[in-house]
Amino acid sequence: MQRSGNPRVSVVVPTRNEARNLEVVLPAVAAVRPAVHEVIVVDGNSVDGTVEVARRVLPWVRVITQSRRGKGNAMACGFAAATGDIVVMFDADGSADPAEIPAFVRALIAGADFAKGSRFVRGGGSDDITLLRKSGNAGLNGVANALFGTSYTDLCYGYNAFWLDILPVLDLPDIALPAPPEGGMLWGDGFEIETVLNCRVAAAGLKITEVPSMERERIFGQSNLRTFADGSRVLRTLAAERRRAQKRRSERVQLEESARALTPPGGFPAITAELLAQHGPPTGAALNGHAVSAATVNGSQVDTAVNSAVNTAVDQAVNHAGAGAPASTNGAAPSGPAAGTAAADQSGARYPRPPQSNASPDGGAARRDGAGDGLAFMEEEAS
């Protein structure tokens, strides 16, 4: 899929009683150049006038109310409402610097699927982290890197950006689902959202670039962070996401074996709707005459838009197979950034397209490890 070199940027800001902070944060986001396409405030039933303040200080802001509760659900609602090509996850408490948004966008234009903010690479830092939290974060980084084959330096930081076309890979809870009874929460609806996203983009083998970021202190109000409780939650999330990744990989291996048994000599592996619904697509499989993954047809590589369409249909089939829903092999390509000439943003400025490379903004280089369910970063000092 061809992505725009002049992407429209949607900034998603989850809020709950952040009226005073929004008076500072929203005008700062609006002042970023090149200008962002839209700012989406996702409110969690604030009682301090957050919604009214947002509309007063930024008249063109989009305000929506989250469908359940929790930061993860607020983010998912914002992602679903976004109309841009790139989504930036932005906290409302003033700890994130809006001036860094162009750096995240440049990392994505340069070839990353997911741009991850880091306080612990060269150029990053924090005014708000304690020695205890820093040590805990380092330990959690080590666990995540061991489980997913990554080299994350800042697992627990929520300033991230990604191309909207990878949203199906993230497989977040449907925002239309009702909230569980008795105050329960769906998996992914809570503060575990950042860890969930980091695990899933790694398990999917997407290209990740870390972007140096400076964390500021919250402007007004008290932080909801709880060092030991939040650390335990992250550990449970890592374990659960590892099990999920292993299960999905096992399902695809089983499907490849089943498809191989049905493959005619010299042909692409064939799969049925039933196998697809159970396991997802095998590498090189054919659906409606199109090859999945990096197979070739008539000497040329299959178009990535076809792959995206197939993978979207596969994810839907896998997610609904347990409920007995019929699988479709006629998935249409998801809407994404338009190819061709990109329009200028609101300010008329454009993001220049840099040479395609794996270089990260802080001078290092990122590469996938080729294993298919993770990635490795290789940091090299600039000469």
N, C-alpha and C positions, 0 to 999 in steps of 0.2 A: 504494500500500500504506500503510495506516494504521499508524503506529509508536506504541509505548507512551510515555506521558508519565512513567511510573515504571519505567524499564527495569531489567532485571537485568544486572549488570555482571560480565563474566568477565575476570579479569586473567591474561594468559599471560606466564610468566616462563621464558625459556630459560636453562638452566644447564649449565655444565661446570666442575666443581671450584670451586664457589662456596659451600662449606659455611659458612665463617666469615661471609661476607656475608649469607647467608640468616638467620643468627641475629638479625641486625638488621633486614633488609628485610621478612621475612614478618610479624613481629608489627606492624610499622608499617603494612603494607597492611591487615592485619586490623583495625587501629584506625580506619581511615577511616570517616567517617560522611557520608552514608548508607552503610551497610555494603555491601560488594560481595557479589555472588551466589556467586562461587567464585574460587579461586585455583588455577591449573593450572601446576605446575612441569613443564617438559619437559626431561628430562635427557639429556645426550649422553654417557652411559657414564662418569660421574665416578668417580674412584678415591679421593676424599678424604672420603667419607661424606656427600656432598651430599643424597642421597635420605633417609638416616636422620635427618639434621639437620632437613630440611624436615618430616618427619612428627612429629618430636619437638616442634618449636617451634610447629607449626600442625597439630594433629591432624586437622582437617577438610580439609586440603589434598588436591588431586588430583595424583598424580604419575604421569606416563607417560614412556616412553622413546621418543625420536625414532626414526623408521624408517630414516633414512640418517644422514648427517653434515652439519654446517653449520648456521649460525644460521637460514638461510631455511627449511630443512627442519624445524627445531625449531619455528619459528613456525607453519608450515603444519600440523604435527601438533597444536599447541595450538589453532589456529583450528578444525580439524576436530572436536576434542573439546569445544569450548565449547558450553554449553547456555544461555547468556545471550542478551540482545538486543544488547548492545554488547560489543565486545572491546577491551581496553586492552593495548597492547604495552609490557611493562615489563622493563627490564634488571635483572639480579640483583646487579650490582656496587655498588649503593648510590648511583649517580650520579643517579637519578631520585627525585623527591620524591613519595611517595604522597599527600600532602596536595593535590596538584594534580589528582588523578583526578576529583573533582567538577567542576572547571572544564572538563575534556574532555567529561564527560557533559552538562553544560549546553550546550556548543556544539552537540552532536549533537541534543539535544532542541529547540534553537532552530532547527533546520532543516538543519544540515550533514550530509552523508553521511560525511565523513572529517574528523576533527579532528587537525590536524598541530601538534605541539609546535614552538616556535621559541624559540631563545635570543636572537634578534636583533630582536624586536619590543619595544615598550614594556612593561616588567614582566618581561621575560626576562633571562637572563644566564648566565654560566658561571664556575665556579671552576677549570675543568680544561682550557680551550682555550688553545693557544699562538697567538702572532701569526701564525706560519706556517700553522697549520691554519685559523685564521680567514680569512686571505687566500685560501687555497685553496678554502675553502667558498664565499666570495663569488664567486670565479671560476666554480665549478661551478654555483652558483645562476644566474649569467648565462647559461651554456650551456643549462641546463634550461629557463629561462624563454623563451629564444629558440626552442627546439625545440618546446615544448609550449604556448606562449601563456599561461604562468602568471606569477605574481609571487611565487614562493617566496622567503622570506628565510632559510631554513635547511634546505637539501636533505638534509644529511647528519646529521640528528638522528633517533634511533629511538624517541622517546617519542610515540606516536600512538594514536588510538582510532578505531573505525569501527563502523557498524551491521553486524551479522553478515549481514544480507540482501544486502549487496553482495559477499559472498565469491565468488559465481560470476564477477563482473566481473574480479576480481583474477587468475583463471585460473592459480593456482599449480600447480606440479608435483604430480601425484597422489602422495599419501604411500604408496600401496601399490606403486608402481613399484620395481623392484630398483635398487640402486646400480650405476652404470656400473662396468665392470671396471677393474682397475689403479688404484683410488683416485680415479677421476674423479668429478665432481659434475654433477648436472643443473642446467640454467640456472634460477636462482632459489633454489637450495639454500644458497648461500653468503652472505657479508656484503653482497652486492649487494641483498638483499631490500628494504631501506628505499627505495633508489632505484627498484627495480622497482615497488613499491607506489605511490610518488609519481607515476611516469610513467603507470601504468595508470589510476589514478583521474582524472588530468588528461585522458588520451586519451579516456576514457569520458564526459567532460563532467560528472562528478559535482561536487557542491557541496562545496568545501573551506573550512574555517575554520582559521586559524592561532591557536594558543593560547599565550600567554606561558608560558615554562617556565624554571626555574632549574636548571642542571646543576651537580651537586656533584662533588667528586673521588671516585674509587673508594675504598671503605673499606679493603679488604684486597686484596693481590695486585697483579699487574702488568697493565696494559692490553695488549690485542693489536693496538692501532691502529698502523698503519705509514703515515706521512703520504703518501709518494710512491707506494707500491704501492697503497694504498687509493684515492688520488686517480685513478690510472690506471684502476683497476677501475670507479670511478664513471663516468669518461668513456666507457669501453667499453660500460657498461650503458646510458648515455643514448643512444649511437649505435644500439645494438641495439634498444632499445625504440622509438626513433623509426622505424626501419625496420619494426618490427612494426606500429606504429600506421598507417603509410602503407599497408602491405600490406592490412590489414583494411579501411581506408577505401576503397581501390581495389576490393576484392572487393565491397563493398556498393554502390558506384557501378555496377559491372558488373551486379549483380543487379537494381538499380533499372531499368537500361536494358532488361534482358531481361524483367522483369515488366511494364514499360510497354508493350512490344510485344504482350503477351498480354492487356492490360486491355480489357474491353468498354467501350463508350462510357458514361460516367457511373458506372462501377463502381470498386471499389477495385482497385489493382494486384494481379494474381493471380500466385502463385508456386507452383512445383512442389517436391516433396521433393528432387528432384535439384538444382534451383537453390539451395534452402535449404542443402543440405549443402555446396555449393560456396562460397557467398558470405555467408550470413546474411540477415536480413530487410531489405527496403527500407523507407524511411519511408512510412507509409500503407498497407502491404501488408496483406492479409487472410489469416488462418489459421483454418480451421474457423469462418468467419463472424465472427471478431473482428478488429478493425483493430489494426495495430501502431502504436506511437508515439502522436502526438497527434491522430490522425484522430478524426472524430466519427461517431456512429451514431445516427440518429433525433434529431439535434439535441443529443445529450449526449456528453461526452467518454468515450472508452473507459476502463474502470476500470484503474487502474495495476496491480492484481494480475494482470489478464490480460496486460498488457504484460510484467510480470516473468516470468510463466510462459512466454510466447512467447520472451522473450530468453534464458531459461535453456535452453529447448529448442534455440534457435538456436546458442548457444555450444557445446552438446554436439554439435550437428550439424557445426559448423565444425571442432571439434577432432577429430572422428572421420572426417571426409570423406576425408582423405588415406589412411586405412586401409581405405576401402571399406565402412565401417559404414553401415547404412541410417539415414536421417534420420527423426526422428519429428516429426509436426506435432501431436501430442496431449500436449504437455508439461503436467505438472501443476504448479500453483503451488507454489513452494518454501515450506518451512516458515519462518516468520519470527515477529517479535514479534506477539503476539495483539492484536487490536483490542479496544476496549471498556475496561472498568474494569481498571486495572492493580493488581496486588498490591503490597503494601508489601514493602520489602526485609527482610533478616534483623533489622535493628535496629528496624523499625517506622517508620523515617523515610521520607520520600518526596522525590523530586526534584520541585520545583514546575515546572510547564510555563510558560515565559516566553512573551510575545507572539511570534508567528512573524515573524521578520525576518531580514535578512542581516547584522545587526551582528555583528562579531567581538568576542571578549571584551576586546580591548585598545582598543576604542573606534573601530576602523576598520570599514569595510563591505566585504563580499566579494560579488562578483557574477560570474555566468558571462558569457563574452563572446558567447555565442550562436552560435559557430562550429561547435559540435558535437564538437570534438576537443580542447578545452582550456578553461581558465577564466582569468579575469584578476581580480586583486585590486585594489581601489581603496581605498587607505588615506586616510582623512580625519581631520584633527585634530578632536577633540571641542571644541566651542565652550564 
